[in-house]
Amino acid sequence: MIKCSQRGNVEPFRVMDVMQAANNLEQAGHTIVHMEVGQPSTSAPEKALQELKDSLLSDSYGYGQATGLLSLRER
């Protein structure tokens, strides 16, 4: 008897919904920067790296909301 992996039985999760929405927007002609899953093929933009550095140096980091900061999602 061959035992099969159970990894294929994992229910879809939120990131898959985000990825589908991003793909739909891309197919509709919008420019999309895919950061919803996996490892990006390019490095982060310089401004994002500088913001991260500033944040880390300010010692104001810690756990945040699971869905991210509203102010960043709105941007």
All heavy atoms as TSV, in Angstrom:
chain	resi	resn	atom	element	x	y	z
A	1	MET	N	N	0.846	-1.175	0.000
A	1	MET	CA	C	0.000	0.000	0.000
A	1	MET	C	C	0.897	1.246	0.000
A	1	MET	O	O	1.822	1.346	0.776
A	1	MET	CB	C	-0.913	0.012	1.225
A	1	MET	CG	C	-1.743	1.272	1.301
A	1	MET	SD	S	-2.699	1.416	2.807
A	1	MET	CE	C	-4.094	0.442	2.384
A	2	ILE	N	N	0.592	2.210	-0.863
A	2	ILE	CA	C	1.354	3.451	-0.959
A	2	ILE	C	C	0.658	4.512	-0.109
A	2	ILE	O	O	-0.542	4.730	-0.241
A	2	ILE	CB	C	1.452	3.939	-2.418
A	2	ILE	CG1	C	2.205	2.900	-3.260
A	2	ILE	CG2	C	2.116	5.291	-2.491
A	2	ILE	CD1	C	2.210	3.218	-4.726
A	3	LYS	N	N	1.431	5.142	0.761
A	3	LYS	CA	C	0.882	6.224	1.585
A	3	LYS	C	C	1.080	7.537	0.839
A	3	LYS	O	O	2.168	7.833	0.366
A	3	LYS	CB	C	1.574	6.282	2.938
A	3	LYS	CG	C	1.253	5.099	3.815
A	3	LYS	CD	C	1.820	5.292	5.192
A	3	LYS	CE	C	1.435	4.120	6.060
A	3	LYS	NZ	N	1.888	4.274	7.426
A	4	CYS	N	N	0.030	8.326	0.737
A	4	CYS	CA	C	0.090	9.615	0.054
A	4	CYS	C	C	0.216	10.740	1.076
A	4	CYS	O	O	-0.294	10.639	2.189
A	4	CYS	CB	C	-1.168	9.839	-0.778
A	4	CYS	SG	S	-1.343	8.648	-2.110
A	5	SER	N	N	0.860	11.798	0.661
A	5	SER	CA	C	1.002	12.982	1.503
A	5	SER	C	C	-0.360	13.632	1.731
A	5	SER	O	O	-1.216	13.634	0.852
A	5	SER	CB	C	1.937	13.984	0.835
A	5	SER	OG	O	1.899	15.216	1.506
A	6	GLN	N	N	-0.554	14.186	2.903
A	6	GLN	CA	C	-1.802	14.884	3.230
A	6	GLN	C	C	-1.719	16.378	2.914
A	6	GLN	O	O	-2.671	17.112	3.126
A	6	GLN	CB	C	-2.138	14.683	4.715
A	6	GLN	CG	C	-2.413	13.231	5.073
A	6	GLN	CD	C	-3.611	12.680	4.312
A	6	GLN	OE1	O	-4.671	13.287	4.299
A	6	GLN	NE2	N	-3.436	11.544	3.672
A	7	ARG	N	N	-0.555	16.835	2.406
A	7	ARG	CA	C	-0.386	18.265	2.131
A	7	ARG	C	C	-1.414	18.792	1.142
A	7	ARG	O	O	-1.803	19.950	1.202
A	7	ARG	CB	C	1.011	18.549	1.610
A	7	ARG	CG	C	2.072	18.413	2.678
A	7	ARG	CD	C	3.418	18.737	2.136
A	7	ARG	NE	N	3.827	17.640	1.258
A	7	ARG	CZ	C	4.977	17.581	0.624
A	7	ARG	NH1	N	5.832	18.562	0.732
A	7	ARG	NH2	N	5.274	16.565	-0.144
A	8	GLY	N	N	-1.866	17.958	0.236
A	8	GLY	CA	C	-2.847	18.393	-0.747
A	8	GLY	C	C	-4.230	18.605	-0.173
A	8	GLY	O	O	-5.119	19.118	-0.847
A	9	ASN	N	N	-4.443	18.222	1.071
A	9	ASN	CA	C	-5.752	18.358	1.691
A	9	ASN	C	C	-5.924	19.646	2.478
A	9	ASN	O	O	-6.925	19.822	3.155
A	9	ASN	CB	C	-6.020	17.163	2.624
A	9	ASN	CG	C	-6.106	15.864	1.849
A	9	ASN	OD1	O	-6.466	15.852	0.684
A	9	ASN	ND2	N	-5.745	14.772	2.496
A	10	VAL	N	N	-4.967	20.555	2.391
A	10	VAL	CA	C	-5.036	21.822	3.123
A	10	VAL	C	C	-6.079	22.720	2.462
A	10	VAL	O	O	-6.098	22.884	1.248
A	10	VAL	CB	C	-3.661	22.531	3.139
A	10	VAL	CG1	C	-3.756	23.904	3.780
A	10	VAL	CG2	C	-2.639	21.661	3.844
A	11	GLU	N	N	-6.969	23.268	3.267
A	11	GLU	CA	C	-7.999	24.164	2.752
A	11	GLU	C	C	-7.361	25.459	2.244
A	11	GLU	O	O	-6.352	25.909	2.781
A	11	GLU	CB	C	-9.000	24.498	3.862
A	11	GLU	CG	C	-9.838	23.305	4.291
A	11	GLU	CD	C	-10.786	22.842	3.200
A	11	GLU	OE1	O	-11.363	23.688	2.496
A	11	GLU	OE2	O	-10.957	21.613	3.056
A	12	PRO	N	N	-7.943	26.088	1.216
A	12	PRO	CA	C	-7.443	27.379	0.741
A	12	PRO	C	C	-7.478	28.408	1.872
A	12	PRO	O	O	-8.303	28.320	2.773
A	12	PRO	CB	C	-8.427	27.767	-0.359
A	12	PRO	CG	C	-9.097	26.502	-0.749
A	12	PRO	CD	C	-9.085	25.621	0.471
A	13	PHE	N	N	-6.598	29.373	1.827
A	13	PHE	CA	C	-6.555	30.398	2.859
A	13	PHE	C	C	-6.500	31.775	2.219
A	13	PHE	O	O	-6.420	31.905	1.006
A	13	PHE	CB	C	-5.395	30.161	3.830
A	13	PHE	CG	C	-4.075	29.872	3.158
A	13	PHE	CD1	C	-3.124	30.852	3.006
A	13	PHE	CD2	C	-3.789	28.590	2.693
A	13	PHE	CE1	C	-1.917	30.586	2.397
A	13	PHE	CE2	C	-2.580	28.316	2.082
A	13	PHE	CZ	C	-1.645	29.316	1.932
A	14	ARG	N	N	-6.569	32.798	3.028
A	14	ARG	CA	C	-6.752	34.177	2.558
A	14	ARG	C	C	-5.783	34.594	1.451
A	14	ARG	O	O	-6.172	35.286	0.520
A	14	ARG	CB	C	-6.634	35.120	3.758
A	14	ARG	CG	C	-6.960	36.532	3.394
A	14	ARG	CD	C	-6.946	37.419	4.602
A	14	ARG	NE	N	-7.338	38.741	4.200
A	14	ARG	CZ	C	-8.117	39.519	4.881
A	14	ARG	NH1	N	-8.584	39.128	6.025
A	14	ARG	NH2	N	-8.417	40.719	4.450
A	15	VAL	N	N	-4.534	34.188	1.552
A	15	VAL	CA	C	-3.560	34.631	0.543
A	15	VAL	C	C	-3.958	34.155	-0.851
A	15	VAL	O	O	-3.686	34.828	-1.843
A	15	VAL	CB	C	-2.120	34.179	0.901
A	15	VAL	CG1	C	-1.949	32.683	0.732
A	15	VAL	CG2	C	-1.095	34.912	0.051
A	16	MET	N	N	-4.628	33.028	-0.935
A	16	MET	CA	C	-5.066	32.548	-2.239
A	16	MET	C	C	-6.141	33.462	-2.822
A	16	MET	O	O	-6.185	33.691	-4.032
A	16	MET	CB	C	-5.577	31.109	-2.144
A	16	MET	CG	C	-4.512	30.129	-1.717
A	16	MET	SD	S	-3.078	30.220	-2.823
A	16	MET	CE	C	-1.933	29.204	-1.938
A	17	ASP	N	N	-7.003	34.003	-1.970
A	17	ASP	CA	C	-8.007	34.973	-2.426
A	17	ASP	C	C	-7.331	36.249	-2.919
A	17	ASP	O	O	-7.724	36.823	-3.933
A	17	ASP	CB	C	-8.988	35.317	-1.306
A	17	ASP	CG	C	-9.827	34.125	-0.873
A	17	ASP	OD1	O	-10.032	33.195	-1.684
A	17	ASP	OD2	O	-10.279	34.126	0.289
A	18	VAL	N	N	-6.311	36.691	-2.182
A	18	VAL	CA	C	-5.568	37.896	-2.568
A	18	VAL	C	C	-4.870	37.656	-3.907
A	18	VAL	O	O	-4.890	38.510	-4.799
A	18	VAL	CB	C	-4.554	38.291	-1.473
A	18	VAL	CG1	C	-3.632	39.415	-1.945
A	18	VAL	CG2	C	-5.278	38.687	-0.199
A	19	MET	N	N	-4.246	36.479	-4.055
A	19	MET	CA	C	-3.538	36.161	-5.290
A	19	MET	C	C	-4.508	36.128	-6.471
A	19	MET	O	O	-4.207	36.657	-7.546
A	19	MET	CB	C	-2.813	34.821	-5.150
A	19	MET	CG	C	-1.909	34.511	-6.325
A	19	MET	SD	S	-0.796	33.121	-6.041
A	19	MET	CE	C	-1.933	31.796	-5.740
A	20	GLN	N	N	-5.683	35.554	-6.286
A	20	GLN	CA	C	-6.680	35.507	-7.359
A	20	GLN	C	C	-7.132	36.915	-7.737
A	20	GLN	O	O	-7.240	37.239	-8.918
A	20	GLN	CB	C	-7.885	34.663	-6.953
A	20	GLN	CG	C	-8.917	34.524	-8.058
A	20	GLN	CD	C	-8.377	33.823	-9.281
A	20	GLN	OE1	O	-7.851	32.727	-9.181
A	20	GLN	NE2	N	-8.488	34.451	-10.435
A	21	ALA	N	N	-7.381	37.755	-6.738
A	21	ALA	CA	C	-7.794	39.134	-7.014
A	21	ALA	C	C	-6.698	39.887	-7.762
A	21	ALA	O	O	-6.975	40.630	-8.711
A	21	ALA	CB	C	-8.147	39.848	-5.707
A	22	ALA	N	N	-5.446	39.689	-7.355
A	22	ALA	CA	C	-4.320	40.341	-8.030
A	22	ALA	C	C	-4.207	39.858	-9.470
A	22	ALA	O	O	-3.990	40.655	-10.396
A	22	ALA	CB	C	-3.024	40.070	-7.272
A	23	ASN	N	N	-4.364	38.569	-9.690
A	23	ASN	CA	C	-4.307	38.026	-11.052
A	23	ASN	C	C	-5.439	38.576	-11.915
A	23	ASN	O	O	-5.228	38.900	-13.088
A	23	ASN	CB	C	-4.357	36.496	-11.020
A	23	ASN	CG	C	-3.081	35.893	-10.508
A	23	ASN	OD1	O	-2.018	36.509	-10.544
A	23	ASN	ND2	N	-3.157	34.667	-10.005
A	24	ASN	N	N	-6.638	38.711	-11.332
A	24	ASN	CA	C	-7.773	39.275	-12.074
A	24	ASN	C	C	-7.492	40.714	-12.478
A	24	ASN	O	O	-7.778	41.121	-13.608
A	24	ASN	CB	C	-9.048	39.197	-11.248
A	24	ASN	CG	C	-9.532	37.773	-11.052
A	24	ASN	OD1	O	-9.109	36.856	-11.752
A	24	ASN	ND2	N	-10.413	37.579	-10.091
A	25	LEU	N	N	-6.943	41.504	-11.548
A	25	LEU	CA	C	-6.608	42.895	-11.858
A	25	LEU	C	C	-5.532	42.973	-12.935
A	25	LEU	O	O	-5.596	43.807	-13.841
A	25	LEU	CB	C	-6.142	43.623	-10.594
A	25	LEU	CG	C	-7.229	43.946	-9.580
A	25	LEU	CD1	C	-6.611	44.426	-8.267
A	25	LEU	CD2	C	-8.186	44.993	-10.136
A	26	GLU	N	N	-4.549	42.087	-12.850
A	26	GLU	CA	C	-3.468	42.056	-13.833
A	26	GLU	C	C	-4.021	41.722	-15.224
A	26	GLU	O	O	-3.657	42.359	-16.211
A	26	GLU	CB	C	-2.421	41.035	-13.398
A	26	GLU	CG	C	-1.100	41.145	-14.132
A	26	GLU	CD	C	-0.030	40.315	-13.459
A	26	GLU	OE1	O	-0.312	39.164	-13.051
A	26	GLU	OE2	O	1.089	40.828	-13.350
A	27	GLN	N	N	-4.915	40.754	-15.282
A	27	GLN	CA	C	-5.522	40.375	-16.562
A	27	GLN	C	C	-6.389	41.492	-17.128
A	27	GLN	O	O	-6.576	41.584	-18.335
A	27	GLN	CB	C	-6.333	39.094	-16.403
A	27	GLN	CG	C	-5.458	37.871	-16.191
A	27	GLN	CD	C	-6.268	36.620	-15.894
A	27	GLN	OE1	O	-7.498	36.663	-15.829
A	27	GLN	NE2	N	-5.577	35.513	-15.715
A	28	ALA	N	N	-6.875	42.369	-16.243
A	28	ALA	CA	C	-7.697	43.505	-16.683
A	28	ALA	C	C	-6.829	44.694	-17.104
A	28	ALA	O	O	-7.357	45.750	-17.429
A	28	ALA	CB	C	-8.650	43.919	-15.563
A	29	GLY	N	N	-5.509	44.511	-17.073
A	29	GLY	CA	C	-4.616	45.561	-17.561
A	29	GLY	C	C	-3.938	46.392	-16.500
A	29	GLY	O	O	-3.192	47.310	-16.816
A	30	HIS	N	N	-4.169	46.105	-15.231
A	30	HIS	CA	C	-3.529	46.846	-14.157
A	30	HIS	C	C	-2.108	46.327	-13.924
A	30	HIS	O	O	-1.836	45.140	-14.105
A	30	HIS	CB	C	-4.330	46.722	-12.849
A	30	HIS	CG	C	-5.691	47.323	-12.936
A	30	HIS	ND1	N	-5.944	48.647	-12.676
A	30	HIS	CD2	C	-6.885	46.777	-13.279
A	30	HIS	CE1	C	-7.223	48.895	-12.843
A	30	HIS	NE2	N	-7.825	47.767	-13.209
A	31	THR	N	N	-1.225	47.213	-13.517
A	31	THR	CA	C	0.123	46.802	-13.153
A	31	THR	C	C	0.103	46.340	-11.704
A	31	THR	O	O	-0.322	47.078	-10.821
A	31	THR	CB	C	1.113	47.978	-13.300
A	31	THR	OG1	O	1.089	48.405	-14.663
A	31	THR	CG2	C	2.514	47.566	-12.908
A	32	ILE	N	N	0.547	45.132	-11.465
A	32	ILE	CA	C	0.502	44.533	-10.133
A	32	ILE	C	C	1.905	44.138	-9.701
A	32	ILE	O	O	2.649	43.541	-10.471
A	32	ILE	CB	C	-0.399	43.272	-10.122
A	32	ILE	CG1	C	-1.814	43.584	-10.618
A	32	ILE	CG2	C	-0.408	42.613	-8.749
A	32	ILE	CD1	C	-2.582	44.538	-9.743
A	33	VAL	N	N	2.270	44.496	-8.480
A	33	VAL	CA	C	3.506	44.023	-7.869
A	33	VAL	C	C	3.096	42.880	-6.945
A	33	VAL	O	O	2.434	43.101	-5.939
A	33	VAL	CB	C	4.225	45.138	-7.071
A	33	VAL	CG1	C	5.459	44.585	-6.382
A	33	VAL	CG2	C	4.582	46.296	-7.993
A	34	HIS	N	N	3.446	41.661	-7.322
A	34	HIS	CA	C	3.026	40.484	-6.558
A	34	HIS	C	C	3.894	40.303	-5.320
A	34	HIS	O	O	5.075	40.008	-5.413
A	34	HIS	CB	C	3.088	39.224	-7.429
A	34	HIS	CG	C	2.044	39.195	-8.482
A	34	HIS	ND1	N	0.763	38.759	-8.244
A	34	HIS	CD2	C	2.079	39.598	-9.772
A	34	HIS	CE1	C	0.051	38.868	-9.351
A	34	HIS	NE2	N	0.827	39.375	-10.283
A	35	MET	N	N	3.281	40.505	-4.157
A	35	MET	CA	C	3.960	40.293	-2.880
A	35	MET	C	C	3.081	39.443	-1.961
A	35	MET	O	O	3.321	39.361	-0.773
A	35	MET	CB	C	4.280	41.639	-2.227
A	35	MET	CG	C	5.227	42.483	-3.049
A	35	MET	SD	S	5.558	44.105	-2.345
A	35	MET	CE	C	6.511	43.641	-0.905
A	36	GLU	N	N	2.057	38.801	-2.554
A	36	GLU	CA	C	1.091	38.096	-1.729
A	36	GLU	C	C	1.539	36.703	-1.312
A	36	GLU	O	O	1.061	36.163	-0.340
A	36	GLU	CB	C	-0.271	38.022	-2.426
A	36	GLU	CG	C	-0.305	37.193	-3.697
A	36	GLU	CD	C	0.049	37.955	-4.956
A	36	GLU	OE1	O	0.483	39.110	-4.888
A	36	GLU	OE2	O	-0.121	37.379	-6.032
A	37	VAL	N	N	2.469	36.106	-2.045
A	37	VAL	CA	C	2.897	34.752	-1.711
A	37	VAL	C	C	4.263	34.488	-2.340
A	37	VAL	O	O	4.601	35.049	-3.361
A	37	VAL	CB	C	1.853	33.709	-2.185
A	37	VAL	CG1	C	1.758	33.651	-3.690
A	37	VAL	CG2	C	2.140	32.340	-1.639
A	38	GLY	N	N	5.045	33.674	-1.686
A	38	GLY	CA	C	6.344	33.304	-2.254
A	38	GLY	C	C	7.409	34.357	-2.062
A	38	GLY	O	O	7.247	35.307	-1.306
A	39	GLN	N	N	8.484	34.164	-2.762
A	39	GLN	CA	C	9.621	35.076	-2.676
A	39	GLN	C	C	9.690	35.893	-3.956
A	39	GLN	O	O	9.758	35.333	-5.049
A	39	GLN	CB	C	10.904	34.265	-2.503
A	39	GLN	CG	C	12.132	35.127	-2.365
A	39	GLN	CD	C	13.358	34.274	-2.071
A	39	GLN	OE1	O	13.253	33.124	-1.696
A	39	GLN	NE2	N	14.508	34.857	-2.247
A	40	PRO	N	N	9.667	37.226	-3.842
A	40	PRO	CA	C	9.732	38.044	-5.056
A	40	PRO	C	C	11.061	37.857	-5.775
A	40	PRO	O	O	12.079	37.543	-5.161
A	40	PRO	CB	C	9.568	39.478	-4.542
A	40	PRO	CG	C	9.833	39.424	-3.085
A	40	PRO	CD	C	9.605	38.018	-2.627
A	41	SER	N	N	11.045	38.047	-7.085
A	41	SER	CA	C	12.256	37.868	-7.882
A	41	SER	C	C	13.142	39.111	-7.886
A	41	SER	O	O	14.240	39.083	-8.414
A	41	SER	CB	C	11.882	37.494	-9.316
A	41	SER	OG	O	11.101	38.526	-9.892
A	42	THR	N	N	12.647	40.204	-7.312
A	42	THR	CA	C	13.437	41.426	-7.234
A	42	THR	C	C	13.506	41.883	-5.786
A	42	THR	O	O	12.696	41.484	-4.963
A	42	THR	CB	C	12.805	42.553	-8.078
A	42	THR	OG1	O	11.496	42.808	-7.578
A	42	THR	CG2	C	12.724	42.166	-9.541
A	43	SER	N	N	14.473	42.722	-5.490
A	43	SER	CA	C	14.584	43.221	-4.120
A	43	SER	C	C	13.505	44.267	-3.857
A	43	SER	O	O	12.861	44.762	-4.776
A	43	SER	CB	C	15.972	43.822	-3.888
A	43	SER	OG	O	16.154	44.941	-4.727
A	44	ALA	N	N	13.334	44.599	-2.599
A	44	ALA	CA	C	12.341	45.609	-2.225
A	44	ALA	C	C	12.769	46.978	-2.760
A	44	ALA	O	O	13.963	47.258	-2.893
A	44	ALA	CB	C	12.217	45.659	-0.705
A	45	PRO	N	N	11.805	47.854	-3.041
A	45	PRO	CA	C	12.141	49.208	-3.490
A	45	PRO	C	C	12.966	49.935	-2.429
A	45	PRO	O	O	12.805	49.706	-1.224
A	45	PRO	CB	C	10.777	49.884	-3.663
A	45	PRO	CG	C	9.807	48.760	-3.809
A	45	PRO	CD	C	10.366	47.628	-3.010
A	46	GLU	N	N	13.840	50.812	-2.878
A	46	GLU	CA	C	14.734	51.549	-1.976
A	46	GLU	C	C	13.966	52.285	-0.888
A	46	GLU	O	O	14.364	52.289	0.268
A	46	GLU	CB	C	15.598	52.531	-2.777
A	46	GLU	CG	C	16.673	53.216	-1.952
A	46	GLU	CD	C	17.679	52.247	-1.334
A	46	GLU	OE1	O	18.043	51.262	-1.986
A	46	GLU	OE2	O	18.101	52.485	-0.181
A	47	LYS	N	N	12.842	52.913	-1.248
A	47	LYS	CA	C	12.050	53.640	-0.253
A	47	LYS	C	C	11.541	52.688	0.829
A	47	LYS	O	O	11.557	53.027	2.015
A	47	LYS	CB	C	10.890	54.366	-0.915
A	47	LYS	CG	C	10.067	55.199	0.051
A	47	LYS	CD	C	9.065	56.066	-0.681
A	47	LYS	CE	C	8.117	56.776	0.239
A	47	LYS	NZ	N	8.663	57.805	1.060
A	48	ALA	N	N	11.104	51.493	0.446
A	48	ALA	CA	C	10.620	50.512	1.420
A	48	ALA	C	C	11.762	50.070	2.338
A	48	ALA	O	O	11.578	49.934	3.554
A	48	ALA	CB	C	10.017	49.311	0.710
A	49	LEU	N	N	12.939	49.861	1.775
A	49	LEU	CA	C	14.099	49.469	2.585
A	49	LEU	C	C	14.473	50.564	3.577
A	49	LEU	O	O	14.795	50.286	4.734
A	49	LEU	CB	C	15.291	49.140	1.682
A	49	LEU	CG	C	15.134	47.900	0.807
A	49	LEU	CD1	C	16.314	47.789	-0.156
A	49	LEU	CD2	C	15.011	46.647	1.658
A	50	GLN	N	N	14.418	51.826	3.126
A	50	GLN	CA	C	14.748	52.940	4.018
A	50	GLN	C	C	13.725	53.062	5.142
A	50	GLN	O	O	14.088	53.286	6.298
A	50	GLN	CB	C	14.831	54.253	3.241
A	50	GLN	CG	C	15.321	55.428	4.071
A	50	GLN	CD	C	16.720	55.198	4.636
A	50	GLN	OE1	O	17.645	54.842	3.916
A	50	GLN	NE2	N	16.891	55.392	5.938
A	51	GLU	N	N	12.440	52.898	4.811
A	51	GLU	CA	C	11.390	52.944	5.836
A	51	GLU	C	C	11.595	51.832	6.862
A	51	GLU	O	O	11.421	52.039	8.064
A	51	GLU	CB	C	10.009	52.829	5.199
A	51	GLU	CG	C	9.589	54.038	4.391
A	51	GLU	CD	C	9.266	55.241	5.265
A	51	GLU	OE1	O	8.812	55.072	6.410
A	51	GLU	OE2	O	9.464	56.374	4.783
A	52	LEU	N	N	11.948	50.641	6.392
A	52	LEU	CA	C	12.207	49.525	7.297
A	52	LEU	C	C	13.381	49.833	8.208
A	52	LEU	O	O	13.306	49.646	9.426
A	52	LEU	CB	C	12.487	48.248	6.497
A	52	LEU	CG	C	12.908	47.036	7.311
A	52	LEU	CD1	C	11.817	46.624	8.290
A	52	LEU	CD2	C	13.271	45.887	6.396
A	53	LYS	N	N	14.456	50.344	7.626
A	53	LYS	CA	C	15.642	50.696	8.417
A	53	LYS	C	C	15.282	51.738	9.471
A	53	LYS	O	O	15.638	51.587	10.646
A	53	LYS	CB	C	16.747	51.228	7.503
A	53	LYS	CG	C	18.005	51.609	8.233
A	53	LYS	CD	C	19.049	52.133	7.256
A	53	LYS	CE	C	20.269	52.618	8.018
A	53	LYS	NZ	N	21.275	53.217	7.123
A	54	ASP	N	N	14.575	52.786	9.063
A	54	ASP	CA	C	14.178	53.838	10.008
A	54	ASP	C	C	13.318	53.272	11.133
A	54	ASP	O	O	13.487	53.617	12.299
A	54	ASP	CB	C	13.423	54.958	9.289
A	54	ASP	CG	C	14.301	55.742	8.326
A	54	ASP	OD1	O	15.555	55.597	8.378
A	54	ASP	OD2	O	13.734	56.486	7.499
A	55	SER	N	N	12.403	52.389	10.775
A	55	SER	CA	C	11.517	51.785	11.766
A	55	SER	C	C	12.303	50.931	12.755
A	55	SER	O	O	12.085	51.005	13.963
A	55	SER	CB	C	10.452	50.941	11.066
A	55	SER	OG	O	9.656	50.281	12.014
A	56	LEU	N	N	13.201	50.113	12.236
A	56	LEU	CA	C	13.995	49.251	13.113
A	56	LEU	C	C	14.883	50.067	14.048
A	56	LEU	O	O	15.048	49.738	15.218
A	56	LEU	CB	C	14.839	48.281	12.291
A	56	LEU	CG	C	14.056	47.197	11.559
A	56	LEU	CD1	C	14.974	46.437	10.606
A	56	LEU	CD2	C	13.403	46.250	12.542
A	57	LEU	N	N	15.444	51.149	13.529
A	57	LEU	CA	C	16.315	51.989	14.352
A	57	LEU	C	C	15.535	52.804	15.384
A	57	LEU	O	O	16.080	53.185	16.410
A	57	LEU	CB	C	17.142	52.922	13.457
A	57	LEU	CG	C	18.197	52.216	12.597
A	57	LEU	CD1	C	18.872	53.208	11.663
A	57	LEU	CD2	C	19.225	51.503	13.461
A	58	SER	N	N	14.238	53.038	15.129
A	58	SER	CA	C	13.430	53.814	16.074
A	58	SER	C	C	12.944	52.961	17.239
A	58	SER	O	O	12.393	53.469	18.189
A	58	SER	CB	C	12.227	54.430	15.360
A	58	SER	OG	O	11.275	53.428	15.065
A	59	ASP	N	N	13.141	51.646	17.136
A	59	ASP	CA	C	12.751	50.716	18.195
A	59	ASP	C	C	11.240	50.722	18.415
A	59	ASP	O	O	10.762	50.491	19.501
A	59	ASP	CB	C	13.484	51.053	19.497
A	59	ASP	CG	C	13.565	49.860	20.440
A	59	ASP	OD1	O	13.552	48.716	19.950
A	59	ASP	OD2	O	13.634	50.072	21.655
A	60	SER	N	N	10.475	50.981	17.352
A	60	SER	CA	C	9.022	51.037	17.483
A	60	SER	C	C	8.346	49.830	16.851
A	60	SER	O	O	7.197	49.900	16.458
A	60	SER	CB	C	8.494	52.314	16.817
A	60	SER	OG	O	8.774	52.266	15.429
A	61	TYR	N	N	9.057	48.739	16.740
A	61	TYR	CA	C	8.475	47.562	16.104
A	61	TYR	C	C	7.980	46.571	17.150
A	61	TYR	O	O	8.299	46.658	18.316
A	61	TYR	CB	C	9.474	46.889	15.156
A	61	TYR	CG	C	10.792	46.549	15.811
A	61	TYR	CD1	C	10.992	45.309	16.386
A	61	TYR	CD2	C	11.830	47.473	15.858
A	61	TYR	CE1	C	12.184	44.981	16.997
A	61	TYR	CE2	C	13.023	47.158	16.468
A	61	TYR	CZ	C	13.206	45.912	17.032
A	61	TYR	OH	O	14.378	45.606	17.633
A	62	GLY	N	N	7.197	45.649	16.707
A	62	GLY	CA	C	6.609	44.628	17.572
A	62	GLY	C	C	5.506	43.942	16.808
A	62	GLY	O	O	5.373	44.125	15.606
A	63	TYR	N	N	4.714	43.172	17.499
A	63	TYR	CA	C	3.613	42.501	16.818
A	63	TYR	C	C	2.574	43.514	16.383
A	63	TYR	O	O	2.276	44.469	17.093
A	63	TYR	CB	C	2.950	41.475	17.740
A	63	TYR	CG	C	3.804	40.255	17.963
A	63	TYR	CD1	C	4.406	40.025	19.188
A	63	TYR	CD2	C	4.012	39.348	16.935
A	63	TYR	CE1	C	5.204	38.907	19.391
A	63	TYR	CE2	C	4.802	38.226	17.125
A	63	TYR	CZ	C	5.392	38.012	18.358
A	63	TYR	OH	O	6.167	36.917	18.545
A	64	GLY	N	N	2.032	43.290	15.215
A	64	GLY	CA	C	0.981	44.150	14.690
A	64	GLY	C	C	-0.256	43.336	14.404
A	64	GLY	O	O	-0.347	42.166	14.769
A	65	GLN	N	N	-1.192	43.948	13.730
A	65	GLN	CA	C	-2.413	43.255	13.357
A	65	GLN	C	C	-2.095	42.174	12.324
A	65	GLN	O	O	-1.232	42.374	11.462
A	65	GLN	CB	C	-3.413	44.230	12.757
A	65	GLN	CG	C	-3.896	45.266	13.748
A	65	GLN	CD	C	-4.759	46.290	13.053
A	65	GLN	OE1	O	-4.380	46.847	12.048
A	65	GLN	NE2	N	-5.936	46.525	13.617
A	66	ALA	N	N	-2.796	41.074	12.382
A	66	ALA	CA	C	-2.547	39.966	11.453
A	66	ALA	C	C	-2.768	40.371	10.002
A	66	ALA	O	O	-2.098	39.869	9.111
A	66	ALA	CB	C	-3.433	38.778	11.811
A	67	THR	N	N	-3.679	41.292	9.765
A	67	THR	CA	C	-3.957	41.723	8.394
A	67	THR	C	C	-3.141	42.945	7.994
A	67	THR	O	O	-3.318	43.475	6.914
A	67	THR	CB	C	-5.449	42.051	8.224
A	67	THR	OG1	O	-5.813	43.058	9.167
A	67	THR	CG2	C	-6.307	40.816	8.410
A	68	GLY	N	N	-2.246	43.397	8.842
A	68	GLY	CA	C	-1.414	44.557	8.538
A	68	GLY	C	C	-2.044	45.850	9.021
A	68	GLY	O	O	-3.203	45.896	9.406
A	69	LEU	N	N	-1.262	46.910	8.983
A	69	LEU	CA	C	-1.736	48.213	9.430
A	69	LEU	C	C	-2.696	48.815	8.397
A	69	LEU	O	O	-2.405	48.814	7.194
A	69	LEU	CB	C	-0.560	49.179	9.627
A	69	LEU	CG	C	0.458	48.757	10.691
A	69	LEU	CD1	C	1.645	49.712	10.690
A	69	LEU	CD2	C	-0.196	48.720	12.063
A	70	LEU	N	N	-3.811	49.304	8.856
A	70	LEU	CA	C	-4.819	49.871	7.962
A	70	LEU	C	C	-4.224	51.006	7.107
A	70	LEU	O	O	-4.468	51.083	5.914
A	70	LEU	CB	C	-6.021	50.376	8.760
A	70	LEU	CG	C	-7.123	51.041	7.943
A	70	LEU	CD1	C	-7.698	50.062	6.916
A	70	LEU	CD2	C	-8.216	51.553	8.857
A	71	SER	N	N	-3.407	51.861	7.714
A	71	SER	CA	C	-2.835	52.984	6.974
A	71	SER	C	C	-1.975	52.498	5.806
A	71	SER	O	O	-1.962	53.109	4.733
A	71	SER	CB	C	-2.012	53.872	7.897
A	71	SER	OG	O	-0.925	53.153	8.450
A	72	LEU	N	N	-1.278	51.375	5.971
A	72	LEU	CA	C	-0.459	50.844	4.885
A	72	LEU	C	C	-1.320	50.148	3.850
A	72	LEU	O	O	-1.057	50.267	2.633
A	72	LEU	CB	C	0.586	49.862	5.439
A	72	LEU	CG	C	1.638	50.484	6.355
A	72	LEU	CD1	C	2.582	49.410	6.876
A	72	LEU	CD2	C	2.418	51.570	5.634
A	73	ARG	N	N	-2.350	49.445	4.275
A	73	ARG	CA	C	-3.230	48.775	3.313
A	73	ARG	C	C	-3.963	49.801	2.449
A	73	ARG	O	O	-4.183	49.588	1.265
A	73	ARG	CB	C	-4.230	47.874	4.027
A	73	ARG	CG	C	-3.589	46.653	4.668
A	73	ARG	CD	C	-4.594	45.576	5.036
A	73	ARG	NE	N	-5.875	46.021	5.478
A	73	ARG	CZ	C	-6.246	46.173	6.771
A	73	ARG	NH1	N	-5.394	45.916	7.739
A	73	ARG	NH2	N	-7.465	46.564	7.074
A	74	GLU	N	N	-4.327	50.940	3.031
A	74	GLU	CA	C	-5.037	51.972	2.280
A	74	GLU	C	C	-4.149	52.616	1.239
A	74	GLU	O	O	-4.637	53.066	0.211
A	74	GLU	CB	C	-5.588	53.027	3.235
A	74	GLU	CG	C	-6.738	52.512	4.068
A	74	GLU	CD	C	-7.220	53.526	5.095
A	74	GLU	OE1	O	-6.455	54.449	5.468
A	74	GLU	OE2	O	-8.353	53.366	5.552
A	75	ARG	N	N	-2.849	52.668	1.486
A	75	ARG	CA	C	-1.928	53.238	0.484
A	75	ARG	C	C	-1.881	52.355	-0.729
A	75	ARG	O	O	-1.639	52.729	-1.810
A	75	ARG	CB	C	-0.528	53.350	1.073
A	75	ARG	CG	C	-0.387	54.490	2.026
A	75	ARG	CD	C	1.064	54.672	2.359
A	75	ARG	NE	N	1.180	55.257	3.685
A	75	ARG	CZ	C	2.288	55.322	4.360
A	75	ARG	NH1	N	3.395	54.826	3.861
A	75	ARG	NH2	N	2.328	55.865	5.527
